[in-house]
Amino acid sequence: MNQFLSPEQVESAAAGLLGGIDADDGPTDEQLVLLQSVVDHLWQRPDLDVSTLAPLTPEATAASIVDPHARRRMVGLLMMLEVCRHPETETQVALVEQYAAALDITGEPLDVIRTWITTGAEQANDDLQRFRHDQNDQEGEPALLDRPVGWTELDPALTVRVEALADLPLGTLGRTYIEFHRKYGFLLPGEEVMSVFSNAIFMAHDLNHVISGYPPTGPGEIALGAMEFAMNESEETWSRFLSSLSIHEAGMSRLDGFQPKQATMSRAGAADLVGEALERGSRCTKDFSRIDHLSMADWPLDKVRAHFGVDPLAEGDWTKEFQG
């Protein structure tokens, strides 16, 4: 299990995260509920009441957590908590930047949030999407990267290729991917012009929904981003996590076809879903988010999940109705 901290560090880490949201009049209720969910699920410490902790300073947090990977994950969690303050404030952004500086962590997600608060959502969104576009070859489904048709055009041949997955047995990864589109009314790759991300990125993303079991709802999208970040705290997973948060929590993103939302994690059960996602990601034995998913299309979904060490969802796994 990759909880990224020793049991002795958990209380200090929780106090450091609390310090990172102790801005303005103190942490908001939504931030505290989400932080408690992180402590309950990721670190398995439901006995630790975060509201009773004394916030730890940036310097004390850095002294307690020295491993670079642990520090990066800490800053990712701080960023998640940060965007749960509504409205976002200059004081909150500056406070998280102090913790990131003490932990010696930089990155595009931090820059995007700073741009958002100082320049506005439109510029921040443009910067984030530009960065994500640059990651197409790393994040997109490998078998779709060299399509002769540009991803801003219709691609009927690709649609035919994807439709063939419907012939696979019920319960396989590929067949469940088709059922995902049928259940939620989505068009298949190639059937519509993609103005934001390529078919390769959308297909990889939706196959990750299949493997994780999270639905394409606001809480489900944030949970998938959290799980991916917990599996691998790379710049790519960090930016994907921020993308989900920017659309469904911060109300920042301006993507075609998406209506940005605020305070999704204040909904009943949403914080626990994200806390569980961090726990599930930390338990995975391999990162399933950036693989050749189609090479496993004929595998039973249960076999795929076992291969990557994906624990069952406590509740709400939409794939169960499609298992053979």
C-alpha positions in Angstrom: 0.0 0.0 0.0 1.4 3.4 -0.9 0.0 5.7 1.7 3.2 7.7 1.1 3.7 8.4 4.9 4.7 6.4 7.9 2.1 6.0 10.6 4.2 8.4 12.8 3.9 11.1 10.2 0.1 11.1 9.7 -0.7 13.5 12.5 1.9 16.0 11.4 0.7 15.7 7.8 -2.9 16.3 8.7 -1.9 19.3 10.8 0.2 20.6 7.9 -2.8 20.3 5.5 -4.9 22.0 8.1 -2.4 24.8 8.2 -2.6 25.1 4.5 -6.3 25.9 4.6 -6.2 28.1 7.7 -6.7 31.2 5.7 -8.9 34.3 6.2 -11.5 33.2 8.8 -10.1 29.7 9.0 -10.9 26.5 7.0 -14.4 26.2 5.5 -16.8 23.4 6.5 -16.3 21.8 3.1 -12.5 21.9 3.4 -12.7 20.3 6.9 -15.0 17.5 5.8 -12.7 16.7 2.9 -9.6 16.8 5.0 -11.2 14.4 7.5 -12.1 12.1 4.7 -8.4 12.0 3.6 -7.4 11.2 7.1 -10.2 8.5 7.5 -9.6 6.8 4.2 -6.1 7.4 2.9 -4.3 7.2 6.2 -6.9 4.9 8.0 -7.1 7.2 11.0 -10.8 7.9 11.7 -9.8 8.3 15.4 -7.9 11.5 14.5 -10.3 14.5 14.6 -8.8 17.1 12.4 -10.8 19.9 14.0 -8.9 19.3 17.2 -5.4 19.7 15.7 -3.2 22.7 15.9 -2.2 23.8 12.4 1.4 23.1 11.5 3.5 25.9 9.8 5.0 25.4 6.4 8.5 25.1 7.9 7.4 22.5 10.5 5.5 20.5 7.8 8.6 20.4 5.6 10.8 19.3 8.5 8.4 16.4 9.2 8.0 15.3 5.5 11.3 15.1 3.6 10.7 12.5 0.9 10.2 14.2 -2.5 7.3 11.9 -3.6 5.5 12.4 -0.3 6.0 16.2 -0.5 4.5 16.2 -4.0 1.5 14.3 -2.9 1.1 16.6 0.1 1.0 19.6 -2.2 -1.5 17.8 -4.5 -3.8 17.3 -1.5 -3.3 21.0 -0.5 -4.3 22.0 -4.0 -7.4 19.9 -3.8 -8.4 21.4 -0.4 -7.5 24.9 -1.7 -10.0 24.9 -4.6 -12.8 23.9 -2.1 -12.8 27.4 -0.7 -15.6 29.4 -2.2 -14.9 32.0 -3.2 -11.2 31.3 -3.7 -9.1 34.1 -2.2 -5.7 35.6 -2.7 -4.9 34.8 0.9 -5.7 31.1 0.4 -3.6 30.9 -2.8 -0.7 32.6 -1.1 -0.9 30.3 1.9 -0.7 27.1 -0.2 2.2 28.7 -2.2 4.1 29.1 1.1 3.7 25.4 1.9 4.7 24.4 -1.6 7.8 26.6 -1.4 8.7 25.1 2.0 8.2 21.6 0.6 10.3 22.6 -2.5 7.5 21.7 -5.0 6.6 23.6 -8.1 4.4 22.7 -11.1 1.8 23.7 -13.7 -1.2 23.2 -11.4 0.1 25.7 -8.9 0.8 28.2 -11.7 -2.7 27.7 -13.1 -4.4 28.5 -9.7 -2.2 31.6 -9.3 -3.3 32.7 -12.8 -6.9 32.1 -12.0 -6.9 34.3 -8.9 -4.8 37.1 -10.4 -5.8 37.1 -14.1 -9.1 35.2 -14.3 -10.6 31.9 -15.2 -10.3 32.3 -19.0 -6.5 32.7 -19.0 -6.1 30.0 -16.3 -8.3 27.6 -18.4 -6.3 28.4 -21.5 -3.0 27.7 -19.7 -4.3 24.4 -18.3 -5.7 23.1 -21.6 -2.5 24.1 -23.4 -0.5 22.0 -21.0 -2.9 19.1 -21.3 -2.7 19.2 -25.1 1.1 19.0 -24.9 0.6 15.7 -23.0 -1.5 14.1 -25.7 1.1 11.5 -26.6 1.6 10.5 -23.0 -2.0 10.4 -21.9 -3.9 9.3 -25.1 -4.8 5.7 -25.9 -1.7 4.5 -27.7 -3.5 2.6 -30.6 -5.2 5.9 -31.5 -2.3 8.3 -31.5 -1.3 7.9 -35.2 -4.7 8.3 -36.8 -4.5 9.7 -40.4 -7.6 11.8 -39.7 -7.1 14.8 -37.5 -8.9 14.8 -34.1 -10.9 17.9 -35.1 -12.5 16.0 -37.9 -15.1 13.1 -38.0 -13.4 9.7 -38.2 -15.9 7.1 -39.4 -13.3 4.4 -39.7 -12.4 4.8 -36.0 -16.0 4.5 -35.0 -16.3 1.2 -36.9 -13.2 0.0 -35.2 -14.5 0.9 -31.8 -18.0 -0.5 -32.5 -16.3 -3.9 -32.9 -15.8 -4.0 -29.2 -19.5 -4.6 -28.8 -18.9 -8.2 -30.1 -16.7 -9.0 -27.1 -18.3 -11.1 -24.3 -20.3 -9.4 -21.6 -18.0 -8.4 -18.7 -14.9 -7.8 -20.7 -13.1 -4.4 -20.6 -13.9 -3.6 -24.2 -17.6 -4.6 -24.0 -18.1 -2.6 -20.8 -16.6 0.4 -22.5 -19.3 0.1 -25.1 -21.9 -0.2 -22.4 -20.5 2.9 -20.7 -21.4 4.9 -23.9 -24.8 3.3 -24.2 -25.7 3.8 -20.5 -24.7 7.5 -20.4 -25.7 8.4 -23.9 -22.2 9.3 -25.2 -21.2 9.2 -28.8 -18.4 6.8 -29.8 -14.9 8.1 -30.8 -15.0 9.4 -34.3 -18.7 10.3 -34.3 -18.2 13.9 -33.3 -15.7 16.6 -33.8 -13.5 16.9 -30.7 -12.7 20.6 -30.1 -10.9 20.3 -26.8 -9.1 16.9 -26.5 -8.4 14.2 -28.9 -10.3 10.9 -29.3 -7.2 9.2 -28.0 -7.4 11.1 -24.7 -11.1 10.7 -24.3 -10.9 7.0 -25.0 -8.2 6.5 -22.4 -10.1 8.6 -19.9 -13.4 6.7 -20.4 -11.6 3.3 -20.2 -10.2 4.5 -16.8 -13.9 5.1 -15.8 -14.5 1.5 -16.7 -11.6 0.2 -14.7 -12.2 2.4 -11.7 -16.0 2.0 -11.7 -16.6 5.7 -11.2 -19.5 7.2 -13.1 -19.1 10.3 -15.3 -20.7 12.6 -12.7 -19.1 15.5 -10.9 -18.1 13.5 -7.8 -17.1 10.6 -10.0 -14.9 12.7 -12.2 -13.1 14.2 -9.2 -12.8 10.8 -7.6 -11.2 9.3 -10.8 -8.7 12.2 -10.8 -7.9 11.6 -7.2 -7.4 7.9 -7.7 -5.1 8.5 -10.7 -3.1 11.1 -8.7 -2.7 8.6 -5.7 -1.4 5.9 -8.1 1.2 8.2 -9.6 1.9 11.7 -8.6 3.4 12.7 -12.0 2.9 16.1 -13.6 0.3 14.5 -15.9 -1.9 12.9 -13.2 -1.6 16.1 -11.2 -2.8 18.2 -14.1 -5.7 15.8 -14.9 -6.7 15.9 -11.2 -6.7 19.7 -11.4 -8.7 19.6 -14.7 -11.5 17.6 -12.9 -11.4 19.9 -9.9 -11.5 23.0 -12.2 -14.6 21.8 -14.0 -16.6 20.2 -11.2 -15.4 22.0 -8.0 -13.8 25.4 -8.7 -16.1 26.5 -11.6 -12.9 27.6 -13.4 -12.8 25.6 -16.7 -14.6 26.8 -19.8 -14.8 23.7 -21.9 -17.2 23.2 -24.8 -20.2 21.1 -23.8 -19.4 21.4 -20.0 -21.1 23.6 -17.6 -18.6 24.3 -14.8 -19.8 23.6 -11.3 -18.9 24.8 -7.8 -18.7 23.0 -4.5 -19.4 19.5 -5.8 -17.7 18.1 -2.8 -20.2 19.7 -0.5 -22.8 17.2 -1.8 -23.7 14.3 0.5 -21.2 11.5 0.2 -18.9 13.3 -2.3 -16.0 13.9 0.2 -16.0 10.2 1.3 -16.1 9.1 -2.4 -12.9 11.2 -3.0 -11.3 10.0 0.2 -12.0 6.4 -0.8 -10.5 7.2 -4.3 -7.3 8.3 -2.7 -7.2 5.1 -0.7 -7.9 2.9 -3.7 -5.3 4.6 -5.8 -2.7 4.2 -3.0 -3.5 0.5 -2.9 -3.0 -0.1 -6.6 0.0 -2.2 -7.6 0.4 -0.5 -11.0 -0.9 2.7 -12.7 -3.7 1.8 -15.0 -4.3 5.3 -16.3 -1.5 5.4 -18.9 -1.4 2.0 -20.6 -2.5 0.3 -23.8 -6.0 -0.4 -22.6 -7.1 -1.8 -25.9 -4.5 -4.6 -25.7 -6.6 -5.8 -22.7 -10.0 -5.2 -24.4 -10.9 -8.9 -24.3 -9.8 -9.5 -20.7 -12.6 -9.9 -18.2 -12.9 -6.6 -16.2 -12.3 -8.5 -13.0 -9.0 -9.7 -14.4 -8.0 -6.2 -15.4 -8.7 -4.9 -11.9 -6.9 -7.7 -10.3 -3.9 -7.1 -12.5 -3.6 -3.5 -11.3 -4.7 -4.1 -7.7 -7.9 -2.2 -8.0 -10.1 -2.6 -4.9 -13.9 -2.8 -5.2 -15.8 0.4 -4.7 -17.8 0.5 -1.4 -20.9 1.4 -3.4 -21.9 3.0 -6.7 -19.9 0.8 -9.2 -21.9 1.3 -12.4 -20.2 -1.6 -14.1 -21.8 -4.3 -12.0 -24.9 -4.4 -14.1 -22.8 -5.3 -17.2 -20.8 -8.2 -15.7 -21.4 -11.6 -17.2 
